[in-house]
Amino acid sequence: MSPYKSYQTIENLAQAVGQHVTLRGWVYDRTGKGKLQFIKLRDGSGICQCVVFKPNVAEEVFANAEQLTQESSVAISGTVRAEERAPGGFEIDVTDVKIYSIAKDYPITPKEHGTEFLMEHRHLWLRSSRQHAIMRVRSSVIKAIRDFFDGNGFRLMDSPLLTPNACEGTSTLFETEYFDLGKAYLSQSGQLYAEASAMSLGRVYTFGPTFRAERSKTRRHLTEFWMVEPEMAFFDLNDDMDLAEDMVEYIVQYVLKTCQKELATLGRDVSKLEAVRRPFYRMSYTEAVEWLNKNNVKLNKKQADGTEIQIDFPWGEDFGAPQEEAIMQQFDKPCIIHRYPSEVKAFYMKRDPENTKCALAMDMLAPEGAGEIIGGSQREDDHDLLLERIIHENLPQEAFQWYLDLRKYGSVPHSGFGLGVERTVKWITGAEHIREVIPFPRMIYRIVP
């Protein structure tokens, strides 16, 4: 048998009651009382209490147990027994303790630390029970996304991270020199290339990191984040919204099914997640503006002299976090806002044939202050109209010629959206700040560790 298959993990101890096993991991905590040593061991899958009783082990084994410190690495052997009072419901009656490494002066201990200290020690902070739980939820969210698309006829297609042009806007690009070919940019989105892939395979999705050079310091912004972007030939805006609802419902219900312990560790109110079932709420942008003004949700407007005044929310202005959070206070599950003003949306979004002032665009807002987790649209499939938008936005036509080709050779109605993984995990876990839900966050003021 391969060595990795013989390794027993803590999360599988229920199948090993009464058996002699060896666990490998790190010391989460250790306490001693006379002839007893209690070692809480973590191995990445869970935490197990290991009990060393001096009369039952060799003198060397007990001595090894006594010198263990937080985050020392060990292999502990013993017999598994059920114990309701123990973390995870099982204990190990220890027969042997093998030391790999003794950790000295571990900087992160149970005492309180400030956020800045924890971020500087992110490589170690990840080992804490809260961060461990969040990362396991993140892993489940990503698996749910892949399972959903793989099970619904989609094919994964990778889009390049280095691109010759902007997708969302030239003001938020990370720029680099690309050999002798001039400027290249870190991708803001895999969407444009996904559209080309969809014209080949019908239904595709891209999944990878994206980059925005925004100078934002909010609880929702990262400069590097992960996004899944499906693109579907022959889908209109309604199909797009239906797919987005199906996917988000699947993700949330999958996490509820597979991450009960993690959500409990985080103190998450799962009843709020249980309510995330289709159909979600929907309202047009115009209806949302009417609701904001009816409920006296004002917009702060800066005047020429620098002072701010509060005004009624004007039609044509894009929503910010205050407006999104106000709208969502009335809802217990996500709401899709659709048909935004065309002037505040990207050049590739198709105009509404019934009202050309609006784009066939949609954003999904999550409840509990989570804000936007999805942005999508029906894409402009008419060559001349798309060219007109490119010229209007002062974008380099030559750089987008390949994109225009998609409208020259077999153009079809098509739609897609992007879901931000970190914003979704932040909502599901109830994390306060987005920096907690990605292993190594990149923000405007942090690029280490």
N, C-alpha and C positions, 0 to 999 in steps of 0.2 A: 504494500500500500504506500502511496506517496506520502511523504512526511506531512504535507499541509492537510491532507485528509484525516490524519490521525490526531491532529490538534483539537482538543476539546475547547469549546468556547462557553462563556458564562451564559449566554442567551439560550443555550441548548441543554442546560443542566437538568431540566425536567425529564429528559429522556435517559438520564444517567443516574437516577437515585439508586443508592446501594452499590454503585460501581466505584472502582478505584480509578481516578482520573488525574491528569496533570494539567494545570492551568498555567498559562504564561501571560505575564502582564506587568503592571506597575502598581506600586503601593499607593492607594488613595488616602489611607489613614491607618494608623496603628496605635493601639492602646494596650497596656500591660497591667495585669493584676495578679501578683503572686506567681503561681505556677501556670497562669494562663496568658497567652498573647492573642489578641484579636487583630487580625489583619484584614482590612478591606482592600480587596484586589480589583482593579479594573483592567479589562483587556480590549476595550474598544466596543465590545458588544454589550457590556453591562458591568455591574459591580457585585461582588460576592464576598461574604464574610468567611474568613478562613480562621479556624480555631486551633491554636497550638497548645496542647496540654503536656506539660513537661514530663510526667511519668510515662507518657506514651511514645516519646520520641527520643532519638539519640541526643546526647548532650550537645553535640555540634549543631544539630538542627535547631534546638532551642536557642542556642547562642546566635545563630544566623537570624532567627526571627527577632531577637531583641535588638539587633543593630539596624534593622530596617528603618529607613526614613521615607518621608513623602516623596513619591516619584522614583524610588529605587526600583530597578527592574529585576524580576524574579520568576522562577518556575516553582509552583507550589503543587505538591502531590498529596492526595488524600481521598477519603471516601465521601461521596455526596450523600447528604441527608436533607429531607424536607424540614424547613423551619420557618413557620409563618412570620415570626418576629424579625427575621433576618432580611436585609435588602435583597429583593429578587425572590424571596421565599425559599432559599436554599443555603446550606452551609457546607463547608468542607472540614471534616475532621482530619487535620493535617498529619502526614507521616514524614514529609520531607520538604525542606526549603532550600532551593538552589539559588544563589545570588549571581546575577549577571553584572550588575553595577549598583553601587551605593551613591545616591544623589546627595550632594552636600549643599546646604544653604539654598534650598529651592526658593526662588524669589516670590513666587505666588503661593501664599498660604491662606488658610481660612479667614485671615483678618481682612478688613476692608481696604481696597485700593481704589484710587481715582481712575477715571476713564483713560486719561493720558498714559498713565503707568501701564494699564492693561493693554492698551493699543501698542505700546512699545514692546510689550512682551506677548504679542498676539500668538507667536509660535508656541508659547506655553499656556496662554489663556484658553486655547482651544481644548485643553485637557479638563477644564472645569465641567462640572455636571450640567450646568445650563448651556454652555457652548456645545458640549457633546450632544445634548438633546436637540439643539437647533440644527446642528450639522446632519444629524440622522434624519430629521424632518426634511431638510433640504434634499438629501439623497433620495428620499421617498417621493418628493415632488418631481424630481428629475426623472425617476423611473416611471412615475405615473404619466408624465408627458410623453415619454418615448413609447410606453405601452399603448397609450391612447392613439397616437398617430400610426404606429406600426400595425395596430389592430383594425385600422379603418382605411386601409388601402393607400396610405401615404408612403413615400420613399424619402429617406434622408439624403439630402444633397448638400454638400459643403460649399459655402460661398467664401471667396477670398477675404482675408483680413486687410490686405494691402490693396487699395483701390486708386484709380486715377481721378476720381471725382467724388463730389459730395452726394449724399442721398437726402439728408434732412435739411442741411443748411451749411453754408461755408463758414459761418462764425463759430462753429463748435467742432472743428476738425483738428486732430493731431497731425501735424505735417512732418514729413521726412524727405530727405533726398533719396532718389531711387536710381543709383548708378548714373548712367549718362542720359537717362530718359526724363529727367526733370523731377517734379514733385510727385510724391505719393502720399496717401492719407490712410490712417487707421480707420477701419470701417465703422460707420455709424449704424449700419444695418446690413443684413444679408439679403434684403428684400429684392432689390433690382435684379440680382443674379438668380434669386429664387423664381422670379417671373420667367426668366429664360428657361430654367429647369422645368417649370410647370408646363411650358409649351412643348416639352419633350415627353414628360412622364405623367402629366395630368394633375396629380396631386403630390406635392412635395412639402418637406419642411427643412429648414436649416436650424442648427442649434449650436451656438458658440458665443464667444465673448464679443462685445461691441464697445465702442469708445465714444465718449462725448467730452469735449474740452469746455464744458460749462463751468463757470466760476460760481457754482452753487454749493451752499453749506447746509442744506436742509436735511432733515431726517430721512428723506427719500432719495437722495442723489448720490451716485457714485460716478467716477470717471471711467471705470471699467466695470461692466456688468454683463451678465449672461441673458441671452434672449432666444426664445424659440419663435420661429416665423414660418407658419404654414402659408402656402400659396396654392390657389386652386383654380384651374381652368374651368370656365363655364359657371362659376359661382357669381351670384349678384350679392348686393349688400345684405339682403335678408338671409341668404344662405350663410354668409360670413358671420353674421350675428348668432345664428343658430349653432354653428360649429363652435364659436367661442363659448357659448353657454354650456354646450355639451362637455367641452374640454375642462372648463373650470369646475363644473359639478363633479366630473370624474376625478380630478386631482384632489379636491377637498375630501370626497368620500373615501378615496384610497388612503389618504393620510389618516383619517379617522379610524380606518380599519387596521392599519399597520403600525401606527405610532401612538398607541394609547399610553404607554409608559412615558414616552417623551413629552407628550402633551401634559400629562400629570406633573412631571418634573417642572415644566414651565408654568404650571398653575393656570393653564388655558381653560377658559369656559367653553367646553366642547359643545354645549347646547347651541351656541351661536354658530358654530360650524355645521352642526346637524341641520340647521335651517337652510343651508345652501343647496337647494334643490330647484331644478327647472320647474316652471318658467321663471326667469329673472324679471326684474322690472325694466321697462323701456320708456324713454321719453325723448322727444326731439329737442334739439338745441333751443329752438324757439319756445317750446313749452318750459324748458328749464329756466330760461331768462324770465319768462312770465312768473314762474314760481318764486324766483329770487326776489323780484320786485314786489310781488304780493306779500312776501314774508319779510320785507324790509331788510334784505341782505345787501348792504351797500358795497360799492367799489371805492377803494382809496385812490384818488387821482392827484398826481403831483402837478402843481401849477407852475407857471413860468418863473415865479419868484422862489420856487423851492418848497413852498408850503403845500400841505396835503389837505384836500377836502374830500368829503364823502358824497358820492352821487349815486343815483339809481343805476343799476347795471345796464349798460347800453348794448343793444343788439349789434353784433359784429366783433365784440371783444372776446378774447379767449378766456376760458375759465382758469383761475389759479386755485391753489390749495384751499383758501378760505371758502370759495364758492363750491368747490367739490365736496368739502366736508359738510357744509350747510345742507346741500342737496341730499347727502347720504344719511343725515340724521333721522330721516323719516323711514328708512329702509333697513330691513334685517338681513338682506342678501344683496348681491351685486345688482347694479342698475347700468344699462347701456344708454348713453346719450348719443344720438345719431343726427346726421345732417347738419353739420357745423357750417359756419360761414366759409366760403371757399377761400377768402383772402387770408385766413389764419391757418390754412392747411397746406400740405405739401403739393408741389406742382403735379405730381403723378396721380392725384386723386380725381376721380371722375366727377364732373358736375352733375347735379340732379337735373334731369331733363324737365321736371315739373317746376323747378325754381333754380335757375342757374346761379343765383347768389349763394347757393348752398352746395357743398360737396357731399358725395355719398360716402361719408366718413362716420366712424363710430369709435367711441372710447368706452371701455368698461371700468366703472368705478366700484371699488369694494367698500363694504361698510366698516365701521369702527375706526374711522379716520385713516383708512389705508390709502385712499386716493386711487388714482388711475393705475390699473395693472395691465390693461390691454389698450392698444391703439391700432386701428385698422381701417380699411376702406375697400370700395370697389375701385379698380384701377382704370385710368383712362385708356381705352382700347382703340381710339381713333387717332391715326397718325398725325393728321393736320392739327387737331386740337392739342395733342401733346406737344408738338413742335411749337405751337403758339405759346403754350405755357412755359416751355424752356426759354424761349426768347424773352417773354415777359419777366422771368425771374433772373435774366442776365446770366444764365448758365451757359457754359461753353458747348455749343452744339456738336462740335467734333467729338468731344468726350462722351456724348450721349448717343452717338450715331448707332452703336450696336443696340442700344435700348430702343431706339426708334425703329430699328429693323424688325423687332418683334411685332410691330404694328403694320409692317409692310408685307410680311410673309405669313399669312394664316392667322391674323388677329382674331381673338375671341374675347367675350366678356370674361373677366377674371377678377378675383378678390383675394385678400389675405390680411393678416394682422400680425402683430408682435406682442408676445407676453413677456414681461420682465420677470425673470426667475426670482431675483432678490426681493422685489416688491411683493410678489406673491407669497414668498416664504415669510417675510416680515408680517404680513397680514395673518397668515395661518398660525404662526407661532405666537403672535401678540408681542413681538419684539418692539422695543421702544425706538431703536435706531437701526437703519439699514446696514451700518457697519458690522452689526452682530451676525448677519445672516450670509456672509460670504467669507470663506476661509481667511483670505488676506486682502482686506479692502484697500482700494485705491481711490483717494479723494484729493481735492485740490491742495490739501496741506499734508498729505501723507503718501509716501511711496515705499516705506519700509515697515516691517521686515519683508 
